[in-house]
Amino acid sequence: MRLFVAVDLSDEVREKLSPLLAELSKIGGLKTVEKENLHITLLFLGEVPEMKVPQIREELSKIKFETFKIEFSEVGAFPSVSNPRVIWIGAKDDGKLKILADEVHERLKKLGFKRDKDFVAHITIARVKRRYENLKNFVSLHAKDKFGEMNVSNFKLKQSILRPQGPIYKDIEVFKASK
């Protein structure tokens, strides 16, 4: 099973991102993320044997956190605008998202899971398949845009089922905030 731990976006934020995704989908060389698949990845686990899932669930269920607010603004690119592979929207809060991601990592590294890179709070909205000059214009045009806010009251263990048309994400378990 291909698994990851994530915070899903609210329907309201997804709707606010719809026009941006539509605009982005008109740019060649990109694969935009479907609106229903938008999320913030806390930790990508990769291919995991099904027998390991109960241990993952148990470790994640030990995480205690309170509901907190995040806001979405700015469009950018990883690793850089001049050499983009991913187009993203920033997720801003007072550090609680990073604390949650760090806790997920701490709990799951006991089971052998590692981060492939440092956690940066963001939503991936597109993957760059081939370079396209208008991408720089798109990023600078939307660099300071705001896309709403939401409360984070849970995080999820999710399965990614890869298909040629795009992935399907399935919730394996939801872990709720204590308040």
N, C-alpha and C positions, 0 to 999 in steps of 0.2 A: 504494500500500500504506500502511495506517495502522500506524505503528511506534512502539515505545517500548522503553526499556532498563530492565530490572527484576531484582530478586532474588525468586525464588519462595520460598514458605514450605515448610518441611518438612511431611511428612504428619502428623507428631506434633503440630505447632502447629495445623495445619488442624483436626485432630480436637478439640483443646482449645477451638477457637473455635466448633465446631459448635453447642453448646447456646446460646451467645450469639447466633449468627446465627438460630437457631430462635426465640428469644425476640424478637429484633428484627423478624423477619418477621411477627410478630403485630401490630405497630404499623402502623396505616394511614398512607398518605402517603409510604412509603419504598420504595426499590428496593434490597434487600440484594444484596451481591455473592455469587455462587455460591462455595461452598467451594473448588472446584478453580481458581477465578480469583484467589484472594487472593495478593497480591504487594506488594512495596515498589517503587514507581516511582522509578528514579534519574533518568530524563529522558524526557519525552514528546516524540516527534519529529513526530507528526502525519502528514499525507499526504505520502508520499515516492515519487518516481518509482523504479520498479524498477531502473533503470540506476544509481542512486546507492547501492544496497545494497552492492556490492563495496567501495566507498570507506569506507562506515560500518563494515563488517566489518574492514577493514584497520586503521582507526584504533582500534577497540575492542580488537583483538588486541594492540596495543602496551601496553595497560594491565597493569601488574604489581602484584599485591597478594598478601598472605598471608591464609590462612583466619583469620577472626575470629568471635567469639561476639556474638550480640545476644539481648536478652530483650524480651519483649512484655508491656506493662502499661499500665494506664490507658485509659479510654474518654473521648473528647472529641469536639468538633465544630468544624468550620471554617465560616465565619470565627469564630463564637462559639456558645455554647450557647443564647443568646437569639435568635440568627438563624442557625440551622444550615442548611448546604447539604450537608455531608458529615459522616458519623459515622466516627470513626477510632479505631484502637488505636495507642498509641505504641510505637516501636521504639527501645530504649535500648542503647547500647554506649559505648565510650570515644572516639567521634568517627570511627571507621574507616568507617562507612557514609557519613558526609558527605564524607570524603576521597575515597571511591570515586565518589560522585555528582559531586563537583567535577572529578575526573579525567575522567569520562565527558563532562561538559560541556565541559571544556577541549579534549579531543580532537575533539569533534563541532562545536564552534563554528567551527572552521576550514572546515567544510563548510556553514556557514550556519544551524546549529541554535541556537536560543536557549531559555533557560529562561523560562517564563511567570511563575514566581514563585520565591522562594528555596526551597531544598531543606529540607524538614522530614521527618525519618524517621518514617514512619507506614504503616499498612495502612488503606486505605479499606475499610470494611465495609458502608457503605450510603450512598446518595444520597437526599437529602430532596426529594421531589416537591412536597409541600405541608406546611405547618406543622402540627404535632400536639403538643398540650400535654404528653402523657406522655413525650415525648422528653427533656425536662429531667429528669424522674424517672429515666428509664432511664440517662442519662449520670451523674447523681449516684449512683445505686445501684451502678454499675460503675466509677466513677472511679478506684478504687484496686485493682481486680482485677489479677491476674497471669495470663498466658496461656502461660507456658513460655518456652523459649529454644531457640536453634539455632545451628549454625555456618554461616557464609556462606563457601562454598568455590567459588562461581561466580556469575556474573551472566549475563543472557541478552538478546539482541536478539529481540524478540517482535513478532509481527504481531497486530493486533486486527481481527477480522472481525466487523463489526456486523450483528446480526440483530434482528428484532423481539422474539424470545424472550430476548435478551441476547447479549453478545459471546462469541466463541470466540477464545481466545488460542493462537497457534501459535508454537512456538520456531523461530526462523530460525537462530540459532547460540548455542552455549554457550561462555562464556569462563571458563576455570578459573583458580583461584588457583595461584601458583607453589609454595606449600607448604601 
